Amino acid sequence: MSNEENIREYLGIARQLAAQDKLPLLVYLIEMALIENARDLSEDRIVLESGPSLDYDLLTES
């Protein structure tokens, strides 16, 4: 799957979730970007590869 196809797929999923939960689309786009840029999804936390240091604790977000 090409990069453009991946982006279109993620955007489609984000749009569906935003409509379903009646939340802004931006919320889901940010979450997907964080997950996509994560170093290791086997960890309990997501750490961004670049940019400012930002940890997202998956255990406290439910």
VMD Tcl script that builds the backbone (N, CA, C; Angstrom):
set m [mol new atoms 186]
animate dup $m
set s [atomselect $m all]
$s set {name element resname resid chain x y z} {
  {N N MET 1 A 0.849 -1.172 0.000}
  {CA C MET 1 A 0.000 0.000 0.000}
  {C C MET 1 A 0.896 1.238 0.000}
  {N N SER 2 A 0.571 2.196 -0.857}
  {CA C SER 2 A 1.396 3.396 -0.956}
  {C C SER 2 A 1.120 4.339 0.213}
  {N N ASN 3 A 2.014 5.293 0.382}
  {CA C ASN 3 A 1.872 6.276 1.446}
  {C C ASN 3 A 0.569 7.060 1.285}
  {N N GLU 4 A 0.252 7.431 0.047}
  {CA C GLU 4 A -0.987 8.180 -0.199}
  {C C GLU 4 A -2.212 7.341 0.162}
  {N N GLU 5 A -2.182 6.058 -0.158}
  {CA C GLU 5 A -3.299 5.173 0.186}
  {C C GLU 5 A -3.449 5.050 1.703}
  {N N ASN 6 A -2.321 4.962 2.406}
  {CA C ASN 6 A -2.366 4.905 3.870}
  {C C ASN 6 A -3.003 6.158 4.446}
  {N N ILE 7 A -2.598 7.312 3.927}
  {CA C ILE 7 A -3.141 8.579 4.416}
  {C C ILE 7 A -4.644 8.635 4.178}
  {N N ARG 8 A -5.060 8.235 2.982}
  {CA C ARG 8 A -6.494 8.253 2.667}
  {C C ARG 8 A -7.271 7.286 3.568}
  {N N GLU 9 A -6.694 6.125 3.845}
  {CA C GLU 9 A -7.351 5.154 4.721}
  {C C GLU 9 A -7.493 5.709 6.137}
  {N N TYR 10 A -6.401 6.269 6.674}
  {CA C TYR 10 A -6.449 6.853 8.017}
  {C C TYR 10 A -7.452 7.996 8.090}
  {N N LEU 11 A -7.479 8.840 7.068}
  {CA C LEU 11 A -8.410 9.961 7.057}
  {C C LEU 11 A -9.855 9.465 7.030}
  {N N GLY 12 A -10.124 8.420 6.257}
  {CA C GLY 12 A -11.463 7.848 6.218}
  {C C GLY 12 A -11.889 7.294 7.569}
  {N N ILE 13 A -10.982 6.590 8.226}
  {CA C ILE 13 A -11.275 6.046 9.558}
  {C C ILE 13 A -11.514 7.179 10.546}
  {N N ALA 14 A -10.663 8.202 10.497}
  {CA C ALA 14 A -10.805 9.341 11.406}
  {C C ALA 14 A -12.140 10.041 11.193}
  {N N ARG 15 A -12.553 10.193 9.948}
  {CA C ARG 15 A -13.842 10.841 9.653}
  {C C ARG 15 A -15.002 10.022 10.221}
  {N N GLN 16 A -14.933 8.699 10.075}
  {CA C GLN 16 A -15.999 7.835 10.604}
  {C C GLN 16 A -16.088 7.944 12.124}
  {N N LEU 17 A -14.941 7.899 12.791}
  {CA C LEU 17 A -14.927 7.994 14.251}
  {C C LEU 17 A -15.426 9.347 14.726}
  {N N ALA 18 A -15.020 10.409 14.033}
  {CA C ALA 18 A -15.450 11.755 14.411}
  {C C ALA 18 A -16.967 11.889 14.279}
  {N N ALA 19 A -17.528 11.366 13.201}
  {CA C ALA 19 A -18.977 11.436 12.997}
  {C C ALA 19 A -19.713 10.584 14.030}
  {N N GLN 20 A -19.180 9.405 14.303}
  {CA C GLN 20 A -19.800 8.481 15.257}
  {C C GLN 20 A -19.816 9.069 16.664}
  {N N ASP 21 A -18.696 9.652 17.091}
  {CA C ASP 21 A -18.569 10.163 18.457}
  {C C ASP 21 A -18.923 11.635 18.583}
  {N N LYS 22 A -19.226 12.286 17.450}
  {CA C LYS 22 A -19.573 13.708 17.424}
  {C C LYS 22 A -18.472 14.561 18.052}
  {N N LEU 23 A -17.238 14.230 17.725}
  {CA C LEU 23 A -16.076 14.993 18.175}
  {C C LEU 23 A -15.388 15.589 16.959}
  {N N PRO 24 A -14.564 16.613 17.165}
  {CA C PRO 24 A -13.850 17.212 16.038}
  {C C PRO 24 A -12.926 16.204 15.349}
  {N N LEU 25 A -12.875 16.274 14.044}
  {CA C LEU 25 A -12.002 15.403 13.259}
  {C C LEU 25 A -10.552 15.540 13.698}
  {N N LEU 26 A -10.153 16.731 14.079}
  {CA C LEU 26 A -8.765 16.981 14.474}
  {C C LEU 26 A -8.330 16.086 15.632}
  {N N VAL 27 A -9.235 15.779 16.554}
  {CA C VAL 27 A -8.920 14.907 17.693}
  {C C VAL 27 A -8.399 13.562 17.194}
  {N N TYR 28 A -9.082 12.979 16.238}
  {CA C TYR 28 A -8.696 11.663 15.734}
  {C C TYR 28 A -7.450 11.736 14.856}
  {N N LEU 29 A -7.297 12.820 14.102}
  {CA C LEU 29 A -6.102 12.962 13.273}
  {C C LEU 29 A -4.852 13.076 14.136}
  {N N ILE 30 A -4.947 13.796 15.237}
  {CA C ILE 30 A -3.806 13.928 16.151}
  {C C ILE 30 A -3.486 12.579 16.781}
  {N N GLU 31 A -4.502 11.858 17.246}
  {CA C GLU 31 A -4.266 10.542 17.847}
  {C C GLU 31 A -3.599 9.592 16.857}
  {N N MET 32 A -4.086 9.573 15.623}
  {CA C MET 32 A -3.514 8.679 14.620}
  {C C MET 32 A -2.084 9.073 14.276}
  {N N ALA 33 A -1.809 10.360 14.228}
  {CA C ALA 33 A -0.449 10.819 13.948}
  {C C ALA 33 A 0.492 10.401 15.070}
  {N N LEU 34 A 0.040 10.509 16.299}
  {CA C LEU 34 A 0.867 10.090 17.435}
  {C C LEU 34 A 1.182 8.603 17.362}
  {N N ILE 35 A 0.178 7.808 17.101}
  {CA C ILE 35 A 0.381 6.362 17.029}
  {C C ILE 35 A 1.269 5.992 15.850}
  {N N GLU 36 A 1.045 6.620 14.695}
  {CA C GLU 36 A 1.828 6.317 13.494}
  {C C GLU 36 A 3.304 6.660 13.682}
  {N N ASN 37 A 3.583 7.719 14.444}
  {CA C ASN 37 A 4.959 8.169 14.643}
  {C C ASN 37 A 5.626 7.540 15.864}
  {N N ALA 38 A 4.929 6.634 16.527}
  {CA C ALA 38 A 5.479 6.013 17.728}
  {C C ALA 38 A 6.651 5.103 17.376}
  {N N ARG 39 A 7.589 5.025 18.277}
  {CA C ARG 39 A 8.760 4.164 18.061}
  {C C ARG 39 A 8.420 2.697 18.245}
  {N N ASP 40 A 7.747 2.371 19.325}
  {CA C ASP 40 A 7.513 0.967 19.663}
  {C C ASP 40 A 6.126 0.823 20.279}
  {N N LEU 41 A 5.202 0.228 19.542}
  {CA C LEU 41 A 3.836 0.096 20.033}
  {C C LEU 41 A 3.672 -1.016 21.064}
  {N N SER 42 A 4.728 -1.767 21.343}
  {CA C SER 42 A 4.630 -2.812 22.355}
  {C C SER 42 A 4.767 -2.227 23.761}
  {N N GLU 43 A 5.165 -0.978 23.849}
  {CA C GLU 43 A 5.317 -0.318 25.145}
  {C C GLU 43 A 3.959 0.194 25.627}
  {N N ASP 44 A 3.871 0.518 26.908}
  {CA C ASP 44 A 2.646 1.076 27.469}
  {C C ASP 44 A 2.515 2.567 27.191}
  {N N ARG 45 A 3.601 3.171 26.700}
  {CA C ARG 45 A 3.586 4.602 26.416}
  {C C ARG 45 A 4.040 4.835 24.989}
  {N N ILE 46 A 3.567 5.915 24.401}
  {CA C ILE 46 A 3.990 6.308 23.064}
  {C C ILE 46 A 4.970 7.456 23.209}
  {N N VAL 47 A 6.131 7.332 22.592}
  {CA C VAL 47 A 7.137 8.389 22.609}
  {C C VAL 47 A 7.376 8.808 21.175}
  {N N LEU 48 A 7.238 10.101 20.899}
  {CA C LEU 48 A 7.437 10.586 19.541}
  {C C LEU 48 A 8.891 10.470 19.130}
  {N N GLU 49 A 9.130 10.205 17.848}
  {CA C GLU 49 A 10.484 10.073 17.333}
  {C C GLU 49 A 11.189 11.410 17.205}
  {N N SER 50 A 10.462 12.471 16.902}
  {CA C SER 50 A 11.088 13.774 16.720}
  {C C SER 50 A 10.204 14.842 17.329}
  {N N GLY 51 A 10.728 16.039 17.395}
  {CA C GLY 51 A 9.976 17.144 17.970}
  {C C GLY 51 A 10.177 17.203 19.467}
  {N N PRO 52 A 9.365 17.997 20.137}
  {CA C PRO 52 A 9.529 18.134 21.587}
  {C C PRO 52 A 9.231 16.820 22.299}
  {N N SER 53 A 9.830 16.642 23.446}
  {CA C SER 53 A 9.612 15.435 24.228}
  {C C SER 53 A 8.160 15.398 24.691}
  {N N LEU 54 A 7.463 14.326 24.338}
  {CA C LEU 54 A 6.058 14.197 24.692}
  {C C LEU 54 A 5.762 12.724 24.919}
  {N N ASP 55 A 5.335 12.394 26.124}
  {CA C ASP 55 A 4.955 11.026 26.455}
  {C C ASP 55 A 3.446 10.971 26.600}
  {N N TYR 56 A 2.862 9.894 26.117}
  {CA C TYR 56 A 1.419 9.710 26.194}
  {C C TYR 56 A 1.178 8.386 26.904}
  {N N ASP 57 A 0.650 8.447 28.103}
  {CA C ASP 57 A 0.458 7.249 28.905}
  {C C ASP 57 A -0.853 6.572 28.508}
  {N N LEU 58 A -0.755 5.417 27.854}
  {CA C LEU 58 A -1.937 4.714 27.371}
  {C C LEU 58 A -2.761 4.101 28.497}
  {N N LEU 59 A -2.140 3.843 29.627}
  {CA C LEU 59 A -2.860 3.197 30.713}
  {C C LEU 59 A -3.824 4.149 31.409}
  {N N THR 60 A -3.538 5.452 31.409}
  {CA C THR 60 A -4.417 6.397 32.087}
  {C C THR 60 A -5.472 6.965 31.165}
  {N N GLU 61 A -5.353 6.731 29.859}
  {CA C GLU 61 A -6.330 7.225 28.893}
  {C C GLU 61 A -7.249 6.082 28.496}
  {N N SER 62 A -8.484 6.121 28.949}
  {CA C SER 62 A -9.426 5.053 28.606}
  {C C SER 62 A -10.673 5.629 28.002}
}
mol reanalyze $m
mol bondsrecalc $m
mol representation Tube
mol addrep $m
